[in-house]
Amino acid sequence: MTFVNFMSGGTGRAVRIVVGLAMIAIGLVLGGGWLALSIVGLVPLAAGALGLCVLAPLFHLPLRATGSPGA
């Protein structure tokens, strides 16, 4: 539960954005079958940019953190 709380916060959002960008960059640089990694990298990038934590509903927490911009 602490992990989900961390990921719902501002630092967790930044981590998701950085991880998403890294996955996209690695997929584009390596090419071939690795391009799928770029597509998968869009999920954490979008979740971080929109302030969503896709794991939170599994722990009966709101999808969007209450302190997220745009909430």
C-alpha positions in Angstrom: 0.0 0.0 0.0 2.9 2.4 0.7 4.1 1.8 -2.9 0.8 2.8 -4.3 0.7 5.9 -2.1 4.2 6.8 -3.3 3.2 6.3 -7.0 0.1 8.5 -6.5 2.3 11.4 -5.3 4.3 13.9 -7.2 7.5 11.9 -7.0 5.8 8.8 -8.3 4.3 10.8 -11.2 7.8 12.0 -12.1 9.2 8.4 -11.9 6.4 7.1 -14.2 7.1 9.9 -16.7 10.9 9.2 -16.7 10.4 5.5 -17.0 7.9 5.9 -19.8 10.3 8.2 -21.7 13.2 5.8 -21.1 11.2 2.8 -22.4 10.2 4.8 -25.5 13.8 5.9 -26.2 15.2 2.4 -25.7 12.6 0.9 -28.0 13.3 3.5 -30.7 17.1 3.2 -30.5 17.2 -0.6 -30.6 14.4 -0.9 -33.2 13.1 -4.2 -34.6 11.0 -6.1 -32.0 12.0 -3.6 -29.4 9.6 -1.1 -30.9 6.9 -2.8 -28.9 8.7 -1.4 -25.8 8.1 2.0 -27.1 4.4 1.4 -27.4 4.2 -0.1 -23.9 6.2 2.9 -22.6 3.3 5.1 -23.6 1.3 3.7 -20.6 3.5 4.9 -17.8 4.1 8.2 -19.6 0.4 8.9 -20.1 -0.4 7.8 -16.5 2.2 10.1 -15.1 1.3 13.0 -17.3 -2.4 12.6 -16.4 -1.8 12.0 -12.7 -3.3 8.5 -12.8 -2.1 5.5 -10.8 -3.4 2.4 -12.6 -2.5 0.1 -9.6 -4.5 2.1 -7.1 -8.0 0.6 -7.9 -6.6 -2.8 -7.1 -6.1 -1.6 -3.5 -9.5 0.2 -3.3 -7.9 3.7 -3.8 -9.0 6.3 -6.3 -7.5 6.1 -9.8 -6.5 9.8 -9.6 -4.7 11.1 -6.5 -6.7 13.7 -4.7 -3.7 16.1 -4.8 -3.2 15.7 -8.6 -3.4 18.8 -10.8 -6.6 18.7 -12.7 -8.4 16.6 -10.1 
